[in-house]
Amino acid sequence: MKRIVWSLLFLLAAGLITLRSLALAQDAEQPGQLHGYYTVVPLHGATNAEALSGAAAATTVPMFAYSLTASRDGSTRTGVMIGRSPFAHGARTTNITTVLIPVIFKLKDAANNSVTDTFDPTVTDATCSPHGKPFTLVQSSPIFQPVDFTMPAIGGVNVGTGQYIDEFQRASFWSDVMVTGDRFHNVLSTPVIAPTQTVTVTSTTNGLGYQANQFGGGGSCAPLGVVNAAFWDPSLENVNSPGEAQTLITSLTTAGTIGPTTLPIFVFYNVVIAFGNSPFGNCCVLGYHGAQGSPVQTFSVADYESTGLFSPGEDISALSHEIGEWMDDPLGNNFVPQWGHIGQQPGCQPNLEVGDPLSGTQFPLSAIGGMTYHPQELVFFSWFMGAPSLGVDGDFSNNDTFTNDAGPPCT
């Protein structure tokens, strides 16, 4: 399967991964070719120890700590994951309360600032989302609805019936959890639906809407919205000041809609995030996950994509990428022997982000209720740590694109 390379550079500073400038700057008037990628906001405002203490006291989402030797370089690696440890061979089903937050963006049109473009996941878009309202399709997707999964999809092992990320996690630690039969699970609750949040961006430096004909390469269905990272979430730029994301998190927490014991997921519709002085600088982030504060609040942001500008990467691809990474690296600082030169990473990357090495590679699904979803293929824990694989069928990703580990540490 062809691997799509999307540029992402990471630097290590003060023990955290922080996103710096990416060499993908685009002109605001002539967007040109777009690049989709994903990132992470590592835990800030608390320590891993405080996060684990909160998990033990049930004041944050369930988490467990691990410590293992990485065969790729012989180092001892520690980290934190969601749920209960698969290494204990126990019958351990973990339920995580999930809150879906639809976000409407109102952005000035790049070609005519007197026109406002509206990007709303809760309304019908018969042309670009013919199978239903995007937000409804998210709820009906295999991220939340159980499906019978075989991994790899063709000629693989039946890992059970469940949500996509749950079954991926089972497959990643198959040699440990298979002895429990069908009793090890990490389940996202039937989502609580938060009130729709409307974000009106009045400054063109903070966001713009672009019509399909403004992209020279074509292939676009719906308009694309672009919001500036510094406006939406300054922590994406390692800036410790509140943005629109923090304002919404605070407001929804005060209202009792979300809290540290829940996973809030902000759902965008054809809206991406960019860096730099113009809305199209260093574009485009399709999703990210983050952790902040004490008790630790984890959260995720994902675009439901129907423009066709980031194919492969349609509909729930970004959501599957981010929830998979939240499951295996909820605090954003699970360090592993460096890997790179694959997926969206042209250089070297030192963290356990299970989507990044296969960004743009899809896991095949049959149609569900007439809708063919496009979750991303994800990388097993053993690919980062080294052979032999704990994963199903001895593989290193859930559709067998990776049949070996990441190899010697990246340089």
C-alpha positions in Angstrom: 0.0 0.0 0.0 1.4 3.4 -1.0 2.4 5.5 2.0 1.6 9.2 1.8 4.3 11.4 3.2 3.1 14.5 5.0 5.7 16.7 6.6 5.9 16.9 10.4 9.0 17.9 12.5 9.3 17.4 16.2 11.9 18.9 18.6 12.6 17.7 22.1 12.7 20.6 24.7 12.3 20.5 28.5 11.3 16.9 28.3 8.3 17.5 26.0 7.5 17.2 22.4 6.7 20.6 20.9 5.7 21.5 17.4 7.9 24.0 15.7 7.8 25.7 12.3 7.2 23.3 9.5 8.6 23.9 6.0 5.1 24.0 4.4 4.3 27.6 4.4 1.6 28.6 1.9 0.6 32.0 0.6 -2.7 33.2 2.0 -3.9 34.4 -1.4 -2.8 31.4 -3.4 -3.0 28.3 -1.1 -1.5 25.9 -3.7 -0.8 22.3 -2.7 -2.0 21.3 0.7 -0.4 18.9 3.2 -2.4 17.2 5.9 -0.8 16.0 9.1 -1.4 15.5 12.8 0.2 16.7 16.0 0.0 16.4 19.8 0.0 18.8 22.8 2.0 17.0 25.6 0.9 17.3 29.2 1.4 20.7 30.8 0.3 22.0 34.1 0.8 18.6 35.8 3.2 15.7 36.0 2.8 12.1 34.9 2.9 11.1 38.6 0.0 13.5 39.3 -1.9 12.1 36.3 -1.5 8.5 37.5 -2.4 9.5 41.1 -5.6 11.1 39.7 -6.4 7.9 37.7 -6.0 5.8 40.9 -8.3 8.2 42.7 -10.8 8.2 39.8 -10.5 12.0 39.4 -9.3 11.6 35.8 -9.7 9.0 33.0 -8.4 5.5 33.8 -4.7 5.1 33.1 -1.9 2.7 33.8 1.9 2.9 33.8 4.2 0.5 32.0 8.0 -0.1 32.1 9.6 -2.3 29.5 12.8 -2.9 27.7 12.9 -1.9 24.1 14.7 -4.5 22.0 15.4 -1.9 19.3 18.1 -0.4 21.5 18.1 -2.2 24.9 16.8 0.9 26.7 14.1 0.8 29.5 11.1 2.8 28.4 8.3 4.0 30.7 4.9 5.5 29.8 1.2 5.9 30.5 -1.7 4.4 28.6 -5.5 4.5 28.8 -7.4 1.7 30.6 -5.9 -1.2 32.5 -2.7 -3.0 31.7 -3.0 -5.7 29.1 0.2 -7.3 30.6 -1.8 -8.5 33.6 -3.8 -11.1 31.6 -6.9 -10.2 33.4 -10.5 -9.8 32.4 -10.4 -6.0 32.3 -13.1 -3.9 30.6 -12.6 -0.2 31.0 -15.4 2.2 30.1 -14.5 5.8 29.3 -17.2 8.5 29.3 -17.0 10.3 26.0 -18.5 13.7 25.1 -18.8 14.8 21.5 -18.7 18.6 20.9 -19.9 19.8 17.5 -18.1 23.1 16.6 -19.5 25.5 14.0 -17.0 27.9 12.5 -18.0 31.1 10.8 -15.1 32.5 8.7 -14.7 35.4 6.3 -14.3 34.2 2.7 -10.8 34.6 1.4 -12.1 35.9 -2.0 -14.7 38.2 -0.5 -14.4 39.3 3.1 -18.0 40.6 3.1 -19.2 37.0 2.7 -19.2 34.6 5.7 -18.5 30.9 5.1 -20.2 28.6 7.7 -18.7 25.1 8.5 -21.3 23.2 10.4 -21.1 19.4 11.2 -24.7 19.3 12.4 -26.5 20.2 9.1 -27.2 18.3 5.9 -24.6 18.6 3.2 -26.2 16.5 0.4 -23.4 17.2 -2.1 -20.3 16.5 0.0 -21.8 14.2 2.7 -24.5 12.3 0.9 -24.9 9.6 3.5 -26.0 11.9 6.3 -25.1 14.8 8.5 -21.4 14.6 9.3 -21.9 14.8 13.1 -24.5 12.0 12.9 -22.1 9.9 10.8 -19.5 10.3 13.5 -21.8 8.9 16.1 -22.8 6.0 13.8 -19.2 5.2 12.9 -17.1 2.3 14.1 -15.3 4.7 16.5 -18.4 4.3 18.7 -20.4 1.4 17.2 -19.3 -2.3 17.5 -18.1 -4.1 14.3 -16.7 -7.6 13.9 -13.0 -7.1 13.1 -10.5 -9.3 11.5 -6.9 -7.9 11.6 -5.3 -7.9 9.1 -8.5 -7.4 7.2 -7.7 -10.1 4.7 -6.5 -13.5 5.9 -6.0 -12.2 9.4 -7.3 -13.2 12.9 -10.8 -12.4 14.2 -10.0 -10.2 17.2 -13.6 -9.7 18.3 -16.6 -7.4 18.0 -16.1 -3.9 19.3 -15.2 -0.4 18.5 -12.3 0.2 16.1 -9.8 1.6 18.6 -10.8 -1.0 21.2 -10.2 -3.8 18.7 -7.0 -2.2 17.5 -5.7 -2.1 21.1 -6.7 -5.8 21.6 -4.8 -6.6 18.4 -1.7 -4.6 19.5 -1.3 -6.7 22.7 -2.8 -9.9 21.3 -0.3 -12.3 22.8 -1.2 -11.0 26.2 -5.0 -10.5 25.9 -5.9 -13.5 23.8 -5.7 -15.7 26.9 -8.7 -13.8 28.4 -10.8 -14.6 25.4 -13.1 -11.6 24.7 -12.8 -10.0 28.1 -10.1 -7.3 27.6 -11.7 -4.1 26.3 -11.4 -0.3 26.4 -14.8 1.0 25.5 -15.9 4.6 24.6 -19.3 5.2 26.1 -22.3 6.0 23.9 -21.3 9.7 23.5 -22.9 12.4 25.5 -23.7 15.2 23.0 -22.6 18.6 24.2 -24.4 21.8 23.1 -23.2 23.0 19.7 -20.4 25.6 20.0 -20.2 28.4 17.5 -16.9 30.1 16.9 -17.2 33.3 14.9 -13.8 34.4 13.6 -13.9 38.1 12.8 -10.2 38.6 12.0 -8.8 37.3 8.7 -5.5 36.7 10.4 -7.2 34.1 12.7 -9.1 32.3 10.0 -10.5 32.3 6.5 -12.8 30.2 4.3 -11.6 29.0 0.9 -13.8 27.9 -2.0 -13.1 24.8 -4.1 -12.0 26.8 -7.1 -9.2 28.5 -5.1 -7.1 25.3 -5.1 -5.2 24.9 -8.3 -5.1 21.1 -8.0 -8.9 20.8 -7.9 -10.5 17.7 -6.3 -12.3 19.8 -3.7 -16.0 19.3 -2.9 -16.9 21.6 -0.1 -15.2 24.8 1.0 -12.3 24.5 3.4 -12.0 26.5 6.6 -8.6 27.3 8.0 -8.1 28.6 11.6 -4.8 29.9 13.1 -3.3 27.7 15.8 -2.5 30.8 17.9 -6.2 31.6 17.9 -7.7 28.2 18.4 -5.1 26.7 20.9 -1.8 28.5 21.6 -0.4 25.4 23.3 0.0 24.0 19.8 2.8 26.5 19.5 4.0 25.9 23.1 2.5 29.1 24.3 1.0 29.0 27.8 -2.0 31.3 27.2 -5.7 30.5 26.7 -7.2 30.2 23.2 -10.6 29.4 21.9 -10.1 25.7 22.8 -9.3 26.5 26.4 -12.2 29.0 26.7 -14.6 26.2 25.5 -13.1 23.6 27.8 -13.4 26.0 30.8 -17.0 26.9 29.8 -18.1 23.3 29.3 -16.4 22.2 32.6 -18.1 25.0 34.5 -21.4 23.8 33.0 -20.7 20.2 34.1 -20.7 18.9 30.5 -17.2 17.7 30.6 -14.5 17.1 33.2 -11.2 15.2 33.8 -13.0 11.9 34.0 -14.4 12.3 30.5 -12.9 12.4 27.0 -14.1 15.5 25.2 -13.8 15.3 21.4 -14.2 18.5 19.4 -15.6 17.7 16.0 -14.9 20.1 13.1 -16.3 19.9 9.6 -13.9 20.7 6.8 -11.9 23.0 9.1 -8.2 22.6 9.6 -5.5 24.3 11.7 -2.5 26.3 10.4 0.5 27.9 11.9 2.3 31.2 11.2 1.3 34.8 10.5 -1.3 34.0 7.9 -4.2 31.5 8.1 -2.4 29.4 5.4 1.0 29.2 7.0 2.2 25.7 7.7 -1.1 24.1 6.8 -2.9 21.8 7.6 -3.4 20.0 10.9 -6.4 17.7 10.6 -6.4 16.7 14.3 -4.5 16.5 17.5 -4.9 15.3 21.1 -3.7 17.0 24.3 -3.6 16.9 28.1 -3.6 19.8 30.5 -4.1 20.9 34.1 -4.6 19.1 37.4 -6.6 16.9 37.6 -5.5 16.1 34.1 -8.0 16.9 31.4 -7.3 14.9 28.2 -9.1 15.9 25.0 -9.0 15.5 21.2 -9.8 17.6 18.2 -10.6 16.1 14.8 -11.8 17.3 11.4 -14.5 15.3 9.6 -13.2 15.6 6.1 -15.2 15.7 2.9 -13.5 18.2 0.8 -11.4 15.6 -1.1 -8.3 17.8 -0.6 -6.6 15.3 1.8 -7.5 12.0 0.2 -6.8 9.4 1.5 -8.0 10.7 4.8 -11.7 11.0 4.4 -14.5 11.2 7.0 -13.4 9.6 10.3 -9.7 9.1 9.3 -8.5 12.0 11.5 -10.8 10.9 14.4 -9.4 7.3 14.3 -5.9 8.6 14.2 -6.3 10.8 17.2 -8.3 8.5 19.4 -5.8 5.7 18.7 -3.0 8.0 19.8 -5.0 9.2 22.8 -5.4 5.6 23.9 -1.7 4.7 23.6 -0.1 8.1 24.5 -2.7 10.1 26.4 -0.2 12.5 28.0 1.8 12.9 24.7 5.1 12.0 26.3 5.6 8.3 26.0 9.1 8.3 24.7 10.4 5.4 22.5 13.6 4.8 20.6 13.5 7.3 17.8 11.8 6.3 14.5 11.3 8.2 11.3 11.5 8.7 7.6 8.1 7.2 7.1 4.4 8.2 7.1 4.1 11.9 7.9 7.6 12.1 9.5 10.5 13.0 7.1 12.9 13.2 10.0 13.1 11.5 13.4 10.4 11.4 16.1 10.8 10.0 19.7 7.2 9.5 20.8 4.6 6.7 20.7 2.1 8.2 18.4 0.4 5.2 16.7 -1.1 7.1 13.8 1.9 9.1 12.6 3.9 6.4 10.9 1.0 5.4 8.7 -0.7 8.8 8.1 -2.7 8.4 4.9 -2.9 4.6 5.0 -6.4 3.3 5.5 -7.9 0.2 7.2 -10.4 -1.3 4.8 -14.0 -1.6 6.0 -17.2 -2.9 4.4 -20.1 -0.5 4.1 -21.9 0.1 7.4 -25.5 1.2 6.9 -24.7 2.2 3.4 -21.7 4.3 4.4 -18.2 3.2 3.8 -16.0 4.7 6.5 -12.3 5.3 6.2 -10.5 4.7 9.5 -6.7 4.9 9.4 -4.5 1.9 9.8 -2.6 2.2 13.1 0.8 1.0 14.3 1.2 -1.6 17.1 3.1 -0.9 20.3 5.8 -3.5 19.3 6.7 -1.5 16.2 8.1 1.3 18.4 9.6 -1.0 21.1 11.0 -3.8 18.9 10.5 -7.4 17.9 9.2 -9.9 18.6 5.7 -8.5 18.1 3.0 -8.8 20.8 0.6 -8.1 18.0 -1.9 -10.3 16.4 -0.5 -12.7 13.8 3.0 -11.4 14.7 2.3 -8.2 12.8 3.4 -4.6 13.6 0.3 -2.8 12.4 -3.3 -3.7 12.3 -3.5 -4.3 8.5 -0.1 -5.8 8.1 1.5 -2.8 6.2 4.3 -3.1 8.8 5.7 -6.6 9.0 8.8 -5.6 10.9 9.6 -3.2 13.7 11.0 0.3 13.2 14.6 -0.9 13.0 17.6 0.8 14.5 16.9 4.1 16.2 16.5 6.9 13.7 19.4 9.4 13.2 
